[in-house]
Amino acid sequence: MTDIDIRPAVVDDIPAIVAMLADDALGAARESPDDLGPYLVAYERLQSDPHQFLMVAMRGDMLVGTLQLSVIAGLSRRGSTRSVIEGVRVHGSERGRGLGQQLIEWAIEESRRQGCQLVQLTSDAARPDAHRFYERLGFVGSHVGFKYQL
Amino acid sequence: MTDIDIRPAVVDDIPAIVAMLADDALGAARESPDDLGPYLVAYERLQSDPHQFLMVAMRGDMLVGTLQLSVIAGLSRRGSTRSVIEGVRVHGSERGRGLGQQLIEWAIEESRRQGCQLVQLTSDAARPDAHRFYERLGFVGSHVGFKYQL
C-alpha cells in the first residue's frame, strides 16, 4: 500500500477534484462536473492569491482527497491571523481509512507554519458524522454558521 | 444628526477600533486595548492583502462601527467566490439605531461588487440576539462553526 502524499493542486487535478466535490449528497445538486470552465477560472483566482492553498492528497497516481486552506489576517483576538478550511473531500475508496484526519492534521500544521492562532471551518448542520469527526480532532462547535446567497 | 459614512480604516482608527472590539462581553477577555502593538502589525498585514477590507463607520468625526470583509476564491459551488464577515462591532451609543444593519448591507453590496456568490459569517452560540439579527437580514444559520485554538 503506497503512502499518502499531500501537495498543492495543479491544473490537471481539476477534473478529479470537481468529480469529488460532486460525489456527495449536498454537492451533487450544486456542482457541474461536465462543465469545467468555471472551475478553471476559479483555479486561476486561487493561484494568484498567496493566501490560498488548494491541496490534493495522492495515493500513488490516484487523487484521493482535497481541501482548501485560506489564511486571513485580522484585528480581533489581539491581531490574530486565522485560517479557514473549506471543501474537504475524501474519495469513496478511502473512506474510513484515516485520510480525512490526515488532511485536517495537515491543515492544522500548515496553519501553525503560516503564523495562525486559530483554525476555523463550518460544517452543514445536515452532516452530524462530520461534526463528531471534527470534535474528535479537537475542534469546538461553538458557533452558528450563517450563509447568504447572492 | 449627521449621516453615517462607511470607509476603509486608516492606521489612526486602530485605537478606536480596538476599544470597540474590547467593549463586548466576549471581547473583554481576549483583547488588549492597552497594548496596540499586535493590532498595528495585523493592520499592516491587512493593508498588504487586496482581498481584505477593514472598514469603519463614522458619524461625523466619531468612529461608531467596524467590520472586516474577506474575499475568498474557491472551487466548490461551481467555482464560487465567497466573502466572510468578521469582527462586526457597533459603538454603545449607536445600538438599536440601525447601524449594524447598515454595516451588513454594505458588506453584502461590496460582496456583489467583488463578484461573490455567497456571503458567510459565524456568530458565537452565546449571542442569540445576533442570530435573530442575521436571520432578519436574510442569512440562514445552516451550519455549525468549529474553531481550533493553536
Interface residues (C-beta under 8 A of the other chain):
Chain A: I14 I17 V18 L21 G27 R30 E31 S32 D35 P38 Y39 L40 V41 A42 Y43 R45 L46 D49 H51 Q52 L54 Q68 S70 I72 A73 G74 L75 S76 R77 R78 G79 S80 T81 V84 E86 G87 I108 S111 R112 C116 Q117 L118 V119 Q120 L121 T122 S123 D124 A125 H131 Y134 E135 L137 G138 F139 V140 G141 S142 H143 V144 G145 F146 K147 Y148 Q149 L150
Chain B: I14 I17 V18 L21 G27 R30 E31 S32 D35 P38 Y39 L40 V41 A42 Y43 R45 L46 D49 H51 Q52 L54 Q68 S70 I72 A73 G74 L75 S76 R77 R78 G79 S80 T81 V84 E86 G87 I108 S111 R112 C116 Q117 L118 V119 Q120 L121 T122 S123 D124 A125 A126 H131 Y134 E135 L137 G138 F139 V140 G141 S142 H143 V144 G145 F146 K147 Y148 Q149 L150
